[in-house]
Amino acid sequence: MTKQLSLRRRQFFAAAAAATAAGWAGPGIRRLRAADSAIRENEHFWFRLAPEGPYIDSQRDNKAFGFGDRKVFLSEDNGQTWTHSAPFPDAENITFSCLLRNGNILFATREKLFLSTDNLKTHREIVVKKRDGSDYLPHTPKNPDQPGWYFHSLDGIHTWDIDGSEILVWGNYCNVLGGPVPVNIYYSTDSGQTVKLAYSFGKNPHFQEKGTQPESYLGDSANPVICRHVHAVVFNPWERAFYACTGDINRGHGNECHWLRGVYDSRADVWDWKVIVSVNSNSRYKSGGINFVDGQLYWAADANGPKGTGEKHDRGIFRCAPSDLTDPKKHTLLFNAEFEMANMIIEDGIILAGHCAPASTYKTGIAFSPDLGKSWAQYDLAEFGPRSPVRFQPKNSDGWFRVDLRKGWIERAEVLFIKPK
């Protein structure tokens, strides 16, 4: 393992006051408070919370998509102004959004998916298609307030270019809040106009509505592979293959933690998925934050659950050749994390990873490497309270990473922006 910088909590100070609130406010949106956009800094990066206004759910280049006050919003200057907006009564239940390369915006509530092709002037519902071309419809919940999270994601990167065409692929992180729901991997090759099932997991008896008979369980009855939810789906351009990892533990019905490798045949529009790892929870394979850099696979482990006397949780940030994933002896431990970490991004040689707050002594823990894992520092952004950083998204055109801060592990709280020095 490479040399590790001393890990320590840091005290931070405000480095700059907020920019003027002019241009931020729109109908129904409160004006920016100076304290909300105060920029702070440490040795490695500047950081700030998103200003008061629309909840900034996703970003791409100079664009940002947000929601709030029964509306959806689009900014073309990284959230400084919100020049496009539209009424959307179910805005507070938005659980997913993605800005496509051609300008389309795909966003979802708990159980419905929507597409705008004209900067939010209009939007329409998108019905997911099964592999046979028929409609894949959400179930009717016994409790209408608990429809499940069909489209919510824990990772923050969902689009890749393959031979000049953009493909959108993501899996739903679910069965934590919102009610039981089937677990799927979705994809689109036409900028969200059509969304299809790439993979459907089996029926997990543990995550079903109370009183449901087995024949009515949610999930794919033909698939014996079960899980609780999807942690990440990522494309490896060197293999032209997708990797997905799931959680969580064996609850008496089989392992829920798997790694899958999928290859997409664009000409035939078919997927070939294979399970390459299937384990219980105290394993480095219970993980997320998958990244591929120069043909190497990087990931962060959030191993937990039962362990033997004297046994340690198999945690950390690891690297290996993709072909060596199933052989732990060929893994390089880049960062020996004390706490669970399953969200991570790598861009321009910089690694950002977040602590799972309920498992950490840090309030808001961030691990940072400026040199692709050769050295590390660990920071506690304690002023934000107990928060779990998830959904790391690539830098916008101003150089800021976007990160969700979640209360506990999954309940929406604030948005954090980080800019490396």
C-alpha positions as a Markdown table, in Angstrom:
| # | Residue | x | y | z |
|---|---|---|---|---|
| 1 | Met | 0.0 | 0.0 | 0.0 |
| 2 | Thr | 1.3 | 3.4 | -0.9 |
| 3 | Lys | 2.2 | 6.1 | 1.7 |
| 4 | Gln | -0.8 | 7.5 | 3.4 |
| 5 | Leu | -1.0 | 11.1 | 4.7 |
| 6 | Ser | -1.9 | 11.4 | 8.4 |
| 7 | Leu | -5.6 | 11.3 | 8.9 |
| 8 | Arg | -7.0 | 14.0 | 11.0 |
| 9 | Arg | -10.1 | 16.1 | 11.5 |
| 10 | Arg | -9.8 | 19.6 | 10.2 |
| 11 | Gln | -11.2 | 22.9 | 11.4 |
| 12 | Phe | -12.4 | 25.0 | 8.5 |
| 13 | Phe | -12.8 | 28.7 | 8.0 |
| 14 | Ala | -14.9 | 30.8 | 5.7 |
| 15 | Ala | -12.8 | 31.9 | 2.7 |
| 16 | Ala | -15.2 | 34.1 | 0.9 |
| 17 | Ala | -18.7 | 35.6 | 1.2 |
| 18 | Ala | -21.5 | 34.6 | -1.0 |
| 19 | Ala | -22.0 | 36.1 | -4.4 |
| 20 | Thr | -24.9 | 38.4 | -4.8 |
| 21 | Ala | -28.4 | 36.8 | -4.8 |
| 22 | Ala | -29.4 | 38.7 | -7.9 |
| 23 | Gly | -30.7 | 36.4 | -10.6 |
| 24 | Trp | -31.2 | 33.4 | -8.4 |
| 25 | Ala | -34.7 | 34.1 | -7.3 |
| 26 | Gly | -37.7 | 33.1 | -9.4 |
| 27 | Pro | -41.4 | 32.7 | -8.7 |
| 28 | Gly | -41.8 | 30.7 | -5.5 |
| 29 | Ile | -38.1 | 30.4 | -4.9 |
| 30 | Arg | -36.6 | 32.1 | -1.8 |
| 31 | Arg | -33.6 | 34.4 | -2.3 |
| 32 | Leu | -30.1 | 33.2 | -1.5 |
| 33 | Arg | -28.7 | 33.8 | 2.0 |
| 34 | Ala | -25.1 | 34.8 | 2.2 |
| 35 | Ala | -24.3 | 32.0 | 4.7 |
| 36 | Asp | -25.6 | 29.3 | 2.4 |
| 37 | Ser | -23.0 | 29.9 | -0.3 |
| 38 | Ala | -20.0 | 30.7 | 1.9 |
| 39 | Ile | -16.9 | 29.1 | 0.4 |
| 40 | Arg | -14.6 | 27.3 | 2.8 |
| 41 | Glu | -11.4 | 25.5 | 2.2 |
| 42 | Asn | -8.8 | 23.1 | 3.4 |
| 43 | Glu | -5.4 | 22.0 | 2.1 |
| 44 | His | -6.9 | 20.1 | -0.9 |
| 45 | Phe | -10.2 | 21.7 | -1.9 |
| 46 | Trp | -12.7 | 24.4 | -1.6 |
| 47 | Phe | -16.3 | 23.4 | -0.6 |
| 48 | Arg | -19.7 | 25.0 | -0.3 |
| 49 | Leu | -23.3 | 24.1 | 0.1 |
| 50 | Ala | -25.7 | 24.8 | -2.7 |
| 51 | Pro | -27.6 | 28.1 | -2.2 |
| 52 | Glu | -31.1 | 28.2 | -1.0 |
| 53 | Gly | -33.5 | 27.7 | -3.9 |
| 54 | Pro | -34.1 | 24.7 | -6.2 |
| 55 | Tyr | -32.6 | 21.4 | -5.0 |
| 56 | Ile | -29.9 | 20.9 | -7.5 |
| 57 | Asp | -30.4 | 17.2 | -8.4 |
| 58 | Ser | -27.9 | 16.8 | -11.3 |
| 59 | Gln | -25.4 | 18.7 | -13.3 |
| 60 | Arg | -23.6 | 18.4 | -16.6 |
| 61 | Asp | -21.1 | 20.9 | -18.1 |
| 62 | Asn | -22.8 | 24.3 | -17.6 |
| 63 | Lys | -26.3 | 22.9 | -16.9 |
| 64 | Ala | -28.1 | 22.0 | -13.7 |
| 65 | Phe | -31.5 | 20.4 | -13.1 |
| 66 | Gly | -33.3 | 21.3 | -9.9 |
| 67 | Phe | -36.7 | 21.0 | -8.3 |
| 68 | Gly | -38.8 | 22.6 | -5.5 |
| 69 | Asp | -42.0 | 24.5 | -4.7 |
| 70 | Arg | -44.0 | 22.2 | -7.0 |
| 71 | Lys | -41.8 | 23.1 | -10.0 |
| 72 | Val | -38.8 | 21.7 | -12.0 |
| 73 | Phe | -36.0 | 24.0 | -13.1 |
| 74 | Leu | -33.1 | 24.2 | -15.6 |
| 75 | Ser | -30.1 | 26.4 | -15.3 |
| 76 | Glu | -27.6 | 27.0 | -18.1 |
| 77 | Asp | -25.0 | 28.7 | -15.9 |
| 78 | Asn | -24.3 | 26.2 | -13.2 |
| 79 | Gly | -27.2 | 27.3 | -11.0 |
| 80 | Gln | -26.5 | 31.0 | -10.9 |
| 81 | Thr | -29.8 | 31.6 | -12.6 |
| 82 | Trp | -32.8 | 29.4 | -13.4 |
| 83 | Thr | -34.0 | 30.6 | -16.8 |
| 84 | His | -36.2 | 27.6 | -17.5 |
| 85 | Ser | -38.9 | 26.2 | -15.2 |
| 86 | Ala | -42.3 | 24.4 | -15.3 |
| 87 | Pro | -45.0 | 23.4 | -12.9 |
| 88 | Phe | -44.6 | 19.9 | -11.6 |
| 89 | Pro | -46.8 | 19.2 | -8.6 |
| 90 | Asp | -44.9 | 16.0 | -7.5 |
| 91 | Ala | -41.6 | 17.8 | -7.5 |
| 92 | Glu | -40.8 | 16.8 | -3.9 |
| 93 | Asn | -41.0 | 13.1 | -4.8 |
| 94 | Ile | -38.3 | 13.4 | -7.6 |
| 95 | Thr | -35.8 | 10.6 | -7.0 |
| 96 | Phe | -33.7 | 10.6 | -10.2 |
| 97 | Ser | -32.6 | 12.9 | -13.0 |
| 98 | Cys | -30.1 | 12.9 | -15.8 |
| 99 | Leu | -29.0 | 15.5 | -18.3 |
| 100 | Leu | -28.4 | 13.9 | -21.7 |
| 101 | Arg | -25.8 | 15.0 | -24.2 |
| 102 | Asn | -28.4 | 16.3 | -26.7 |
| 103 | Gly | -30.1 | 18.5 | -24.1 |
| 104 | Asn | -32.9 | 16.1 | -23.1 |
| 105 | Ile | -33.7 | 15.8 | -19.4 |
| 106 | Leu | -34.9 | 12.5 | -18.0 |
| 107 | Phe | -36.2 | 12.6 | -14.5 |
| 108 | Ala | -38.3 | 10.4 | -12.3 |
| 109 | Thr | -40.6 | 10.5 | -9.2 |
| 110 | Arg | -40.7 | 7.4 | -7.1 |
| 111 | Glu | -42.6 | 5.3 | -9.7 |
| 112 | Lys | -42.9 | 7.4 | -12.8 |
| 113 | Leu | -40.4 | 8.5 | -15.4 |
| 114 | Phe | -40.5 | 11.7 | -17.5 |
| 115 | Leu | -38.7 | 13.2 | -20.4 |
| 116 | Ser | -38.3 | 16.8 | -21.6 |
| 117 | Thr | -36.8 | 17.5 | -25.0 |
| 118 | Asp | -37.3 | 21.3 | -25.0 |
| 119 | Asn | -35.7 | 22.8 | -21.8 |
| 120 | Leu | -38.8 | 21.9 | -19.7 |
| 121 | Lys | -41.3 | 23.7 | -21.8 |
| 122 | Thr | -43.1 | 20.4 | -22.0 |
| 123 | His | -42.5 | 16.9 | -20.6 |
| 124 | Arg | -44.1 | 13.5 | -21.1 |
| 125 | Glu | -44.2 | 10.3 | -19.2 |
| 126 | Ile | -42.0 | 7.5 | -20.4 |
| 127 | Val | -43.2 | 3.9 | -19.9 |
| 128 | Val | -40.4 | 1.4 | -19.5 |
| 129 | Lys | -40.3 | -1.5 | -21.9 |
| 130 | Lys | -39.7 | -5.1 | -21.1 |
| 131 | Arg | -37.3 | -7.2 | -23.2 |
| 132 | Asp | -40.2 | -8.5 | -25.3 |
| 133 | Gly | -41.3 | -4.9 | -26.1 |
| 134 | Ser | -44.4 | -4.8 | -23.8 |
| 135 | Asp | -44.9 | -2.2 | -21.1 |
| 136 | Tyr | -43.2 | -2.6 | -17.8 |
| 137 | Leu | -45.7 | -1.0 | -15.4 |
| 138 | Pro | -45.2 | -0.2 | -11.7 |
| 139 | His | -47.1 | -2.3 | -9.2 |
| 140 | Thr | -50.2 | -0.9 | -7.4 |
| 141 | Pro | -49.1 | -0.6 | -3.7 |
| 142 | Lys | -51.4 | -1.5 | -0.9 |
| 143 | Asn | -50.4 | 1.9 | 0.6 |
| 144 | Pro | -50.4 | 4.6 | -2.1 |
| 145 | Asp | -47.9 | 6.6 | -0.1 |
| 146 | Gln | -45.4 | 3.8 | -0.4 |
| 147 | Pro | -45.0 | 3.0 | -4.2 |
| 148 | Gly | -41.3 | 2.2 | -3.9 |
| 149 | Trp | -38.3 | 3.8 | -5.5 |
| 150 | Tyr | -38.2 | 2.4 | -9.1 |
| 151 | Phe | -35.6 | 4.8 | -10.5 |
| 152 | His | -33.6 | 6.3 | -7.6 |
| 153 | Ser | -29.8 | 5.8 | -7.9 |
| 154 | Leu | -27.0 | 5.9 | -5.4 |
| 155 | Asp | -24.2 | 6.6 | -8.0 |
| 156 | Gly | -24.0 | 9.8 | -10.0 |
| 157 | Ile | -22.7 | 8.8 | -13.5 |
| 158 | His | -25.1 | 7.2 | -15.8 |
| 159 | Thr | -24.1 | 8.0 | -19.4 |
| 160 | Trp | -21.2 | 6.9 | -21.6 |
| 161 | Asp | -20.2 | 7.3 | -25.2 |
| 162 | Ile | -19.8 | 4.1 | -27.2 |
| 163 | Asp | -18.7 | 4.4 | -30.8 |
| 164 | Gly | -20.0 | 8.0 | -30.9 |
| 165 | Ser | -23.4 | 7.2 | -29.5 |
| 166 | Glu | -24.5 | 7.9 | -25.9 |
| 167 | Ile | -26.0 | 5.2 | -23.8 |
| 168 | Leu | -27.7 | 5.7 | -20.5 |
| 169 | Val | -27.6 | 2.9 | -17.9 |
| 170 | Trp | -28.5 | 2.8 | -14.3 |
| 171 | Gly | -29.9 | 0.6 | -11.5 |
| 172 | Asn | -32.3 | 1.5 | -8.7 |
| 173 | Tyr | -31.1 | 1.8 | -5.1 |
| 174 | Cys | -34.3 | 1.0 | -3.3 |
| 175 | Asn | -36.0 | -1.0 | -0.5 |
| 176 | Val | -34.7 | 1.4 | 2.2 |
| 177 | Leu | -37.4 | 4.1 | 2.2 |
| 178 | Gly | -40.6 | 4.4 | 0.2 |
| 179 | Gly | -41.9 | 0.8 | 0.2 |
| 180 | Pro | -40.9 | -2.5 | -1.4 |
| 181 | Val | -40.1 | -2.4 | -5.1 |
| 182 | Pro | -38.5 | -4.7 | -7.7 |
| 183 | Val | -34.8 | -4.2 | -8.5 |
| 184 | Asn | -33.8 | -3.5 | -12.1 |
| 185 | Ile | -31.1 | -2.1 | -14.4 |
| 186 | Tyr | -32.5 | 0.3 | -17.0 |
| 187 | Tyr | -31.0 | 1.6 | -20.3 |
| 188 | Ser | -31.7 | 4.0 | -23.1 |
| 189 | Thr | -29.9 | 4.4 | -26.4 |
| 190 | Asp | -32.0 | 7.2 | -27.8 |
| 191 | Ser | -31.6 | 10.0 | -25.3 |
| 192 | Gly | -34.4 | 8.9 | -23.0 |
| 193 | Gln | -37.1 | 8.6 | -25.7 |
| 194 | Thr | -37.2 | 4.9 | -25.0 |
| 195 | Val | -36.2 | 3.3 | -21.7 |
| 196 | Lys | -35.9 | -0.5 | -21.4 |
| 197 | Leu | -35.0 | -3.2 | -18.9 |
| 198 | Ala | -31.4 | -4.3 | -19.2 |
| 199 | Tyr | -31.7 | -6.7 | -16.3 |
| 200 | Ser | -34.3 | -7.7 | -13.7 |
| 201 | Phe | -33.4 | -9.3 | -10.4 |
| 202 | Gly | -35.5 | -12.1 | -8.9 |
| 203 | Lys | -38.1 | -12.1 | -6.2 |
| 204 | Asn | -36.6 | -11.4 | -2.8 |
| 205 | Pro | -39.0 | -12.6 | -0.1 |
| 206 | His | -37.7 | -10.1 | 2.5 |
| 207 | Phe | -38.7 | -7.0 | 0.5 |
| 208 | Gln | -42.4 | -7.5 | -0.2 |
| 209 | Glu | -45.5 | -5.9 | 1.0 |
| 210 | Lys | -46.8 | -7.4 | 4.2 |
| 211 | Gly | -49.3 | -10.2 | 3.6 |
| 212 | Thr | -48.4 | -10.7 | -0.1 |
| 213 | Gln | -48.5 | -14.3 | -1.3 |
| 214 | Pro | -45.3 | -15.7 | -2.9 |
| 215 | Glu | -46.9 | -15.9 | -6.4 |
| 216 | Ser | -47.5 | -12.1 | -6.3 |
| 217 | Tyr | -44.0 | -11.2 | -5.1 |
| 218 | Leu | -42.3 | -8.3 | -6.9 |
| 219 | Gly | -39.4 | -9.3 | -9.1 |
| 220 | Asp | -38.5 | -11.6 | -12.0 |
| 221 | Ser | -39.8 | -15.0 | -11.3 |
| 222 | Ala | -37.4 | -16.6 | -13.8 |
| 223 | Asn | -34.3 | -15.2 | -12.1 |
| 224 | Pro | -32.9 | -16.8 | -9.0 |
| 225 | Val | -30.4 | -13.9 | -8.4 |
| 226 | Ile | -31.9 | -11.7 | -5.7 |
| 227 | Cys | -30.6 | -8.5 | -4.1 |
| 228 | Arg | -31.9 | -5.6 | -2.0 |
| 229 | His | -30.8 | -2.8 | -4.5 |
| 230 | Val | -28.2 | -1.8 | -7.0 |
| 231 | His | -25.2 | 0.2 | -5.7 |
| 232 | Ala | -23.6 | 1.2 | -9.0 |
| 233 | Val | -23.5 | 0.4 | -12.8 |
| 234 | Val | -20.4 | 1.5 | -14.7 |
| 235 | Phe | -19.0 | 1.1 | -18.2 |
| 236 | Asn | -15.4 | -0.1 | -18.8 |
| 237 | Pro | -14.4 | 1.2 | -22.3 |
| 238 | Trp | -11.3 | -1.0 | -22.4 |
| 239 | Glu | -13.5 | -4.2 | -22.3 |
| 240 | Arg | -16.6 | -2.6 | -23.8 |
| 241 | Ala | -18.5 | -4.1 | -20.8 |
| 242 | Phe | -20.6 | -2.9 | -18.0 |
| 243 | Tyr | -20.1 | -3.8 | -14.3 |
| 244 | Ala | -22.8 | -3.7 | -11.7 |
| 245 | Cys | -22.6 | -4.3 | -7.9 |
| 246 | Thr | -25.5 | -4.9 | -5.5 |
| 247 | Gly | -26.3 | -5.2 | -1.8 |
| 248 | Asp | -26.7 | -6.2 | 0.9 |
| 249 | Ile | -26.6 | -9.4 | 3.1 |
| 250 | Asn | -27.9 | -13.0 | 3.2 |
| 251 | Arg | -31.2 | -12.8 | 5.1 |
| 252 | Gly | -31.9 | -16.5 | 4.8 |
| 253 | His | -32.9 | -16.4 | 1.1 |
| 254 | Gly | -29.5 | -16.3 | -0.5 |
| 255 | Asn | -26.7 | -13.7 | -1.0 |
| 256 | Glu | -27.8 | -10.2 | -2.0 |
| 257 | Cys | -24.3 | -8.9 | -2.7 |
| 258 | His | -23.2 | -9.6 | -6.3 |
| 259 | Trp | -21.0 | -8.2 | -9.0 |
| 260 | Leu | -22.4 | -8.7 | -12.6 |
| 261 | Arg | -20.7 | -8.1 | -15.9 |
| 262 | Gly | -22.8 | -7.2 | -18.8 |
| 263 | Val | -22.1 | -6.8 | -22.6 |
| 264 | Tyr | -24.6 | -5.0 | -24.8 |
| 265 | Asp | -25.0 | -5.9 | -28.4 |
| 266 | Ser | -26.3 | -2.7 | -30.0 |
| 267 | Arg | -27.2 | -4.3 | -33.4 |
| 268 | Ala | -29.4 | -6.9 | -31.8 |
| 269 | Asp | -30.4 | -4.7 | -28.8 |
| 270 | Val | -29.7 | -7.5 | -26.4 |
| 271 | Trp | -27.8 | -7.9 | -23.1 |
| 272 | Asp | -25.6 | -10.7 | -21.9 |
| 273 | Trp | -25.2 | -10.5 | -18.1 |
| 274 | Lys | -23.2 | -12.9 | -15.9 |
| 275 | Val | -22.8 | -13.0 | -12.1 |
| 276 | Ile | -19.1 | -13.0 | -11.5 |
| 277 | Val | -19.1 | -12.6 | -7.7 |
| 278 | Ser | -21.7 | -13.6 | -5.1 |
| 279 | Val | -20.8 | -13.1 | -1.4 |
| 280 | Asn | -22.1 | -12.1 | 2.0 |
| 281 | Ser | -21.8 | -8.7 | 3.6 |
| 282 | Asn | -18.4 | -8.8 | 5.3 |
| 283 | Ser | -16.5 | -8.6 | 2.0 |
| 284 | Arg | -14.8 | -6.0 | -0.1 |
| 285 | Tyr | -17.3 | -7.0 | -2.8 |
| 286 | Lys | -20.1 | -5.4 | -0.8 |
| 287 | Ser | -19.2 | -2.1 | -2.5 |
| 288 | Gly | -19.8 | 0.7 | -4.8 |
| 289 | Gly | -18.1 | 3.7 | -6.3 |
| 290 | Ile | -16.8 | 1.7 | -9.3 |
| 291 | Asn | -14.5 | 3.6 | -11.6 |
| 292 | Phe | -12.3 | 2.6 | -14.5 |
| 293 | Val | -9.0 | 4.5 | -15.2 |
| 294 | Asp | -6.5 | 3.4 | -17.8 |
| 295 | Gly | -8.0 | 0.0 | -17.9 |
| 296 | Gln | -7.8 | -0.5 | -14.1 |
| 297 | Leu | -10.8 | -1.1 | -11.9 |
| 298 | Tyr | -11.2 | 1.0 | -8.7 |
| 299 | Trp | -13.9 | 0.5 | -6.1 |
| 300 | Ala | -14.8 | 1.3 | -2.5 |
| 301 | Ala | -16.0 | -1.3 | 0.0 |
| 302 | Asp | -18.6 | -0.8 | 2.7 |
| 303 | Ala | -18.3 | -4.3 | 4.2 |
| 304 | Asn | -20.4 | -4.7 | 7.4 |
| 305 | Gly | -22.4 | -7.4 | 9.1 |
| 306 | Pro | -21.4 | -10.3 | 11.3 |
| 307 | Lys | -17.7 | -11.1 | 11.7 |
| 308 | Gly | -15.7 | -13.6 | 13.8 |
| 309 | Thr | -13.8 | -12.9 | 16.9 |
| 310 | Gly | -10.7 | -10.9 | 16.0 |
| 311 | Glu | -11.8 | -10.6 | 12.5 |
| 312 | Lys | -11.8 | -7.2 | 10.8 |
| 313 | His | -14.3 | -5.9 | 8.2 |
| 314 | Asp | -12.8 | -6.3 | 4.7 |
| 315 | Arg | -13.0 | -2.6 | 3.9 |
| 316 | Gly | -11.0 | -0.1 | 1.9 |
| 317 | Ile | -10.5 | 1.4 | -1.6 |
| 318 | Phe | -9.1 | -1.2 | -3.9 |
| 319 | Arg | -7.6 | -1.5 | -7.4 |
| 320 | Cys | -7.0 | -4.4 | -9.8 |
| 321 | Ala | -7.2 | -5.4 | -13.4 |
| 322 | Pro | -10.8 | -6.3 | -14.2 |
| 323 | Ser | -9.8 | -9.9 | -15.0 |
| 324 | Asp | -8.4 | -10.2 | -11.4 |
| 325 | Leu | -11.6 | -9.0 | -9.7 |
| 326 | Thr | -12.5 | -12.5 | -8.4 |
| 327 | Asp | -9.0 | -13.1 | -6.9 |
| 328 | Pro | -8.4 | -10.9 | -3.8 |
| 329 | Lys | -4.7 | -11.8 | -3.8 |
| 330 | Lys | -4.3 | -9.7 | -6.9 |
| 331 | His | -6.0 | -6.6 | -5.4 |
| 332 | Thr | -4.1 | -3.6 | -4.3 |
| 333 | Leu | -5.4 | -1.8 | -1.2 |
| 334 | Leu | -5.0 | 1.9 | -1.9 |
| 335 | Phe | -6.7 | 3.2 | 1.2 |
| 336 | Asn | -7.3 | 1.3 | 4.4 |
| 337 | Ala | -10.7 | 2.8 | 5.3 |
| 338 | Glu | -11.8 | 2.4 | 8.9 |
| 339 | Phe | -15.4 | 3.1 | 8.0 |
| 340 | Glu | -17.8 | 2.0 | 5.4 |
| 341 | Met | -17.4 | 3.8 | 2.0 |
| 342 | Ala | -19.4 | 2.9 | -1.0 |
| 343 | Asn | -19.5 | 6.1 | -3.0 |
| 344 | Met | -16.5 | 7.4 | -5.0 |
| 345 | Ile | -15.6 | 9.3 | -8.1 |
| 346 | Ile | -12.3 | 9.6 | -10.0 |
| 347 | Glu | -11.7 | 12.4 | -12.4 |
| 348 | Asp | -8.4 | 13.9 | -13.6 |
| 349 | Gly | -6.4 | 11.8 | -11.2 |
| 350 | Ile | -8.4 | 13.0 | -8.2 |
| 351 | Ile | -10.3 | 10.5 | -6.0 |
| 352 | Leu | -13.2 | 11.6 | -3.8 |
| 353 | Ala | -14.9 | 9.1 | -1.5 |
| 354 | Gly | -17.5 | 9.5 | 1.2 |
| 355 | His | -18.1 | 8.0 | 4.6 |
| 356 | Cys | -21.4 | 6.2 | 5.6 |
| 357 | Ala | -22.3 | 8.6 | 8.4 |
| 358 | Pro | -24.2 | 6.1 | 10.7 |
| 359 | Ala | -21.1 | 3.9 | 10.7 |
| 360 | Ser | -18.5 | 6.7 | 11.1 |
| 361 | Thr | -17.2 | 8.8 | 13.9 |
| 362 | Tyr | -16.9 | 11.6 | 11.4 |
| 363 | Lys | -19.9 | 13.8 | 10.9 |
| 364 | Thr | -19.5 | 14.3 | 7.2 |
| 365 | Gly | -16.4 | 12.3 | 6.2 |
| 366 | Ile | -14.6 | 12.8 | 2.9 |
| 367 | Ala | -11.5 | 10.9 | 1.8 |
| 368 | Phe | -9.4 | 12.7 | -0.8 |
| 369 | Ser | -6.5 | 11.6 | -3.0 |
| 370 | Pro | -4.8 | 14.1 | -5.4 |
| 371 | Asp | -2.7 | 11.5 | -7.2 |
| 372 | Leu | -4.9 | 8.5 | -8.0 |
| 373 | Gly | -4.4 | 6.8 | -4.7 |
| 374 | Lys | -0.7 | 7.3 | -4.0 |
| 375 | Ser | -1.4 | 9.6 | -1.0 |
| 376 | Trp | -4.5 | 10.4 | 1.0 |
| 377 | Ala | -6.1 | 12.8 | 3.4 |
| 378 | Gln | -9.3 | 12.5 | 5.3 |
| 379 | Tyr | -11.5 | 15.4 | 6.3 |
| 380 | Asp | -14.5 | 15.9 | 8.5 |
| 381 | Leu | -16.9 | 18.6 | 7.3 |
| 382 | Ala | -18.5 | 18.5 | 10.7 |
| 383 | Glu | -20.4 | 21.8 | 10.4 |
| 384 | Phe | -22.9 | 20.1 | 8.1 |
| 385 | Gly | -23.8 | 17.6 | 10.8 |
| 386 | Pro | -24.1 | 13.8 | 10.3 |
| 387 | Arg | -24.3 | 13.4 | 6.6 |
| 388 | Ser | -23.5 | 10.6 | 4.1 |
| 389 | Pro | -22.0 | 11.9 | 0.8 |
| 390 | Val | -23.5 | 10.0 | -2.2 |
| 391 | Arg | -24.2 | 10.5 | -5.9 |
| 392 | Phe | -20.8 | 12.0 | -6.7 |
| 393 | Gln | -21.1 | 13.7 | -10.1 |
| 394 | Pro | -18.3 | 14.9 | -12.5 |
| 395 | Lys | -17.1 | 18.5 | -12.3 |
| 396 | Asn | -19.2 | 21.2 | -14.0 |
| 397 | Ser | -17.8 | 23.8 | -16.4 |
| 398 | Asp | -16.7 | 25.8 | -13.3 |
| 399 | Gly | -14.7 | 22.9 | -11.9 |
| 400 | Trp | -17.1 | 21.9 | -9.0 |
| 401 | Phe | -18.0 | 18.3 | -8.2 |
| 402 | Arg | -21.6 | 17.9 | -7.1 |
| 403 | Val | -22.4 | 15.6 | -4.1 |
| 404 | Asp | -25.6 | 14.7 | -2.3 |
| 405 | Leu | -25.5 | 14.9 | 1.5 |
| 406 | Arg | -28.0 | 12.5 | 3.0 |
| 407 | Lys | -29.4 | 12.4 | 6.5 |
| 408 | Gly | -28.4 | 9.1 | 7.9 |
| 409 | Trp | -27.7 | 7.1 | 4.8 |
| 410 | Ile | -30.4 | 7.9 | 2.3 |
| 411 | Glu | -32.9 | 10.7 | 3.3 |
| 412 | Arg | -32.3 | 13.8 | 1.1 |
| 413 | Ala | -30.7 | 16.7 | 2.9 |
| 414 | Glu | -28.3 | 19.2 | 1.2 |
| 415 | Val | -26.2 | 19.4 | -1.9 |
| 416 | Leu | -22.4 | 19.9 | -1.5 |
| 417 | Phe | -20.0 | 21.3 | -4.1 |
| 418 | Ile | -16.3 | 20.5 | -4.0 |
| 419 | Lys | -13.6 | 22.1 | -6.1 |
| 420 | Pro | -10.0 | 20.6 | -6.0 |
| 421 | Lys | -7.1 | 23.1 | -5.7 |
